[in-house]
Every structure is written in C-alpha cells, then in structure tokens.
Amino acid sequence: MALRSGFVCILGRPNAGKSTLLNALAGEKLAIVSPKPQTTRNRLLGILNLPKIKGRPAAQVVLIDTPGVHKADTALGRQMMREVREALRGCDLIFLIADASEKTNPGERFVLQLLEAAGTPAFLLLNKIDRIDKQDLLPLIEHYRQQHAFREIMPISALKKQGLDALLNATVAGLREGPRYFPEDQVTDQPLRFMVAEAIREQVLLATKEEVPHATSVLIEQFEEGKKLTRIAAVIYCERDGQKAILVGRGGQMLKKIGTAARLEIETLVHKRVFLALFVKVKARWRDSDSFVEGLDWRLQLEQMAGPPRE
C-alpha cells in the first residue's frame, strides 16, 4: 500500500482541547496548554509519521493546531483569526473539536460557518467524554448531526487518550495517497526560539489570573547556545504598571517562580543547562497595536533574522 499524506486542521472554540489533542497524537508536548481561554495564538504543525500496520498503510499526517475561534475585537484577536483562516486554506481534512461537557452555545454557529465556508471534509470530535454521563452522548451526537454533514462523529478524550487509535485509523483512511511533506524525523515546524518563548508564556498563564495572562506576550532577546549551557534573555510584555507589579511580585518572588518553572521546561527542550534572565516591560495597549502583534509572529521574526534577500 502506498503512503498516504495530508494536512489536517484542528478547529474549535477556546478551551475545547485542541492543543491537548495535538500533544496526545504527537506523543510529546508541542503546544503549551493551560486552563485559560485563547492560550494558543499561532497555528502550529505537529507531524505524525505513522508506520504501516495491519489494515492501515503508512502515512504522514500533518496536524495544524489553531487558536480558538472567537469574535475578534483587538489586533491580537484579528491576527489569531487570520491564523485560523490560513490553516483552513488548503487542508485536506478538518477536525472540529467540541467540548462534550459544555452546553452548546451561540458561538458554535460561528465555528460551523467557518467549517461550511471551507467546504472541506470534516470529522466531529466530541472531546472530554470522561467528564459526562454516557446517556448524554447520543443526544449530543444527534444535535451535531443535524448541524453539518460530518464524515465521522467520534467521541474522544484527548487528556485520557481515549478513542485516539480509532481516530488515527479513520484519519489515514480519509487521506489520499501522496508525498511525504516533511522528513521522517521532523515533528514540528516551530523553531526552538519560539518554543522557548511559549514555554515562558505558559508559566505566566499558570502562575497568574484574571486579566494578566491575556495581557502578556513574550519575546526572546538573546539566545546563545554553548556546549554545556544555553543563555536566554526574554522580555515579558504587559499593558499596565499594575500587571507588571503582579508579574514581578513582592521582592521579585513571582518572576522568580515563573523563571524557575520555565527554565526547567526549557532544559527539556534544549537538552542542556539553561541560564534564563527574565525582564518585565510595560507596552500600553499592545494587543491593539497591529505592528507589535505582527512582530510576535515567529515566521516574521525568522525573516527579519535572515535579513533582506541577496540580489
């Protein structure tokens, strides 16, 4: 049987479990996860190289994790929704993931409109089934069956890794024969600098509450890899002095807590000791600044680091 391949976009509302699913299918942590809505801000690729097994051909499945679908009212929100629409463009299959433990709400109509506009075959993944009574599942399936002609409707638990083998089998069956788009040993398209920035932002999300997590972003200012030690300097941006005070904490304790947890996470990424210096700066209303938000795009950062093209 020839290799099958294709791009699969993971679509859904905030906190539906998109990044948890990506990490579970990839078998390693590619995307940061937190209980806060809109944790994911960029589209991320997770590359699954699946071996041939009985009844299933070998396959390369390129998963595209996306920000949660929402009504954008800031430059950051608009950029996140551009990331969603870009991911939908040209994909071969869509996973629409819905939180089975939450009541359906008007926001789902917005997601379904994006799905219908894409015109791409779609699986509905009813996630977090470990949190609901089984008797509630059939009515929920029937509700969604009336909303869209899904190719498959599959109950799963990304966190508990329930139903994922069946999902992979159905995914491969739904893809066409095609080329390998990435080398077999590549698991993501993310550069290490971006993953480091995200590891720091994840600890900010986990350590703070209320408005602070959503008002922060992280930029790497120094990244020097030595033989035994990697030196990193990063800036955590926030929007107000009060937020900065929370991030720094009394006597710098909060920043130390964030830095220690982030350093341990980063050391698992770079596989060596890390010296991490964190700074907090105020950038008023950065979420409404198109130029600042664009500067957070790691793809643009790579272009800038490479410099202008040679003639």
N, C-alpha and C positions, 0 to 999 in steps of 0.2 A: 504494500500500500504506500502511495506517495505521501510526502509530507504535506500537512495542512497548516495554513497560517492565516493570520488576520488580526485586525485591531478591534478591541472590544472596549467600548466606553462605559464607565460606571457612572450612572446618573442618579440623582436623588436629592431629596430635601436635606437641609443641615441635620447632622446627628443621626442620619439613617444607618450609618455603619459602613460607608463606602471605603474609608481608609482601613478600617479593621478587616474588611473583606480582602482588599489588596494585599495586606500583610499576611493574612491567613493563606491565601492562594500562593503567594510568593514563597512562603515558608521562612521569611525573615522580615525585619522591620524596614520598610522602605518609606513609609509615610508616618508622620507624627500623629498621635491620637490623644484626644482629651475630651472631657465631657462638655466642653464649651462649643456652642454652635460656631460654624464658619472657621473651624481650625485649619482646614485645607484652603489655601489661597491660590495655588498654582496647579495646573494639570501635571501629573506625574506618570511616568511609564514604569510598569512592572512587567518584566519579560519572562514568561514561563516557557521553558524548553522541556516539553513533555515527551518521554520516551514511548516507543511503540509497546503496547501491551495487548493482551488477548482481546480482540474485538475493537481495538482502538488504534488508529495509525499514530505515528509520531507527529508532533505538532509544535509550532511556536505561536503562543498566544500572547499578544501584546496588550496588556491591560492599561487603560488610561483612567487614572483616578482624577476626579474633578471636584471643584468647590461645590458646596451645597447650593442648590437652586433657590434663589430668593429675589425679591424685588429690590433692585439696587438703588440706593439714594446717596451714594458717595462715589468719589473717583475710584476708591478701592473696590467697592461693590460692583461698579461697572466693569472694572478690569477682571474681577472674578467671573462675572457672567460672560465676558469675552472669552475667557479660558474655557468655559463650559461649551460655548458655541463652536469654538475652534476644535475642541475634542470631538464633537458630534460630526464635524465635517469630514467625510471620507471614511468613517469607521465602518466595519463590516457587520457588527452586532452591538446591541446596546443591552446592558444590564440595568434595568430600572429597579433600584433597591428601595424598599419601603419598610418602615418600622412597624411590624405587625402588632407591637404592644401599645402603639399610639392610636388614638381615634383619627379617622380620616378628617381632613380639613380642607378649606378652600385652596390652600397652597398646592395641593396635589393636582388641581386643574391646570395650574401654570406649568408644572412639570410635564403633564400629559400633552399640553400644547406644543412644548419643545419636542417631545417624542414624535408626535404626529407630523410636525413640520420636517423632521429629519427623514422620515419615510424609510427608516432602516429596521430590519427585523429585530425584535426585542424579546428578552426574557424578563419576566417579573420575578424578582427575588423578594419574598416576604421574610425579612430578617427579624432576628430576636425572638424566634418561636419558643425559645427556652423560657420566655417570660409570660407566655399566655397559656390558657387552657386549650386543649386540642379541640374542644367543641366550638370554640370561637373561630377556628381556622377556616372551615368550609364557607360560612357566610362572608368572610373577608375575601376569599378566593372568588366567590360569585360576584361580589361587589366590583372587583377589579376586572373580572372577565367581561363585564358589561361596559367598561370604560374604554377598552382597547383590545385589538386582536393580537394578543401576545402569542408568540410562538410556543413559549413554555411558561408555566407558572410553578415556581419551585419554592417551597418553604425551606429556610436555612437558618442557621445560627452561625454567623461569622466568628463570634467570640468563642463559642464552644466547638467550632469546626464541624458542625452537623450539616449534612447534605452537600458537602463540597465535592466529594468524589463524583456524585451524580451530576453536579453542576459542570464539572470539568468534562465529563463524558459527553454531556449534551452540547457543550460549547464546541468541542472538537468536531462533533457530528454536524454542527451548524456552519462550520467554516469550509471553504473550498480548498482544493489543492493549490499550493502557492509556494513562493520562495521563503527562505529564512531571511528576515529583515535585519537581524542583529546577530553578532557572533554568539555561539552557544554558551560561552562563559559570561556573557553580559546579563545583568539582572535589572538594570535601570538606566535611564538616560541622565539622571541627575549628577551634576558634578559634586565632588566632595565638599567644596566650599559651601554650596547650597544646603547640603545635608547637615553640615555643622551649624549653619545659621538656624535651620529648622530645629535642630536638637536643643539649641539655646531657647528658641521661642517656645518650644514645648514645655520647658521647665518654667518659663514665665506663666504660661497658661495654667499649669498645675499648681503654682505657688500663689497666684493672685486671684482676685474675684471681682465681681461687679463689672465696672466699665474698663478697668485696667487691661485685662487680656486683649480686648478688641482694639484698644488704642495703642498697641505696641507693635513694633516691627524690629527686625534685627538685620544689621549689615556687617559683614566681615571687612575689617580694615587692614588686617595683617594675617597672613597665613604662610608660615615658613616651616617647611618640613626638613628636619635634620635626621641624622641616622638613628638617634635614640630619643629625640624629643621634638615634638611639633609645637611651635609657638603661634598662638592665635590671639588676636585682639579684635573685639567685637563691640559694636555700639547697639544698645537697646534704645530705640526711639519711642517716646511717648508724646502726648499732646499738651499736658499741663504740669505745672510745678507740683501740684498735689499728687499726681500719678508718679512723678519722679521720686517724691518722698516715700511713697509706698514701696516702690521698686528697690530703693536703696535700703530702707528700713532703719530702725534705730541702731546707731553705731555701725551701719553697713551690714547688719545681720541678714536682711532679706537678699541683698545682692550676693552675699557670700553663700547663702543656701542655694540660690539659683545657679551660681557658678560652679559649686561643688558637684551638684547633680548633673549639670550639663557636661562638665569635664569627664565624669565617669562614663557618660553616654558616648561622648566623642572619642574617648580612648578605645571603645569597642569598634568604632568606625575606622580609625586610622591605625589601629593595632600597635600603638606605642604610647609612651607617656606624653601628656599634654600639659603645657603651661597656658592657661586661659586667663586673659585680662578682659574684664567687662567694664563698660562705661555706660552711663545713662545720660541721654541728652533729650531736651525738650524741642520738639518741632511742632509748633501750633498748627492744628487742623491738617496734619499731613495726609489724613485719609481723603481730604477734599482736593489735594494737590495732584493734578494729572502727572506733572513732571516727576514728583517724588515717587508716586506709585509706580510709574513706568521704570524708575531706577531700581525698584525691588525685583524686577523680572530678571531671573538668573540668566536667561538666554541673552538679554540685552547686556547684562554685565559681562558675559563672555565675549560678546562682540567688542565692547569697549576695551577689555583687557587685551584683545588681539590687535587693536589699533586699526587704522584705515587700511584698506586693501592696497597692495602694491600695484603700481602701473606697469 
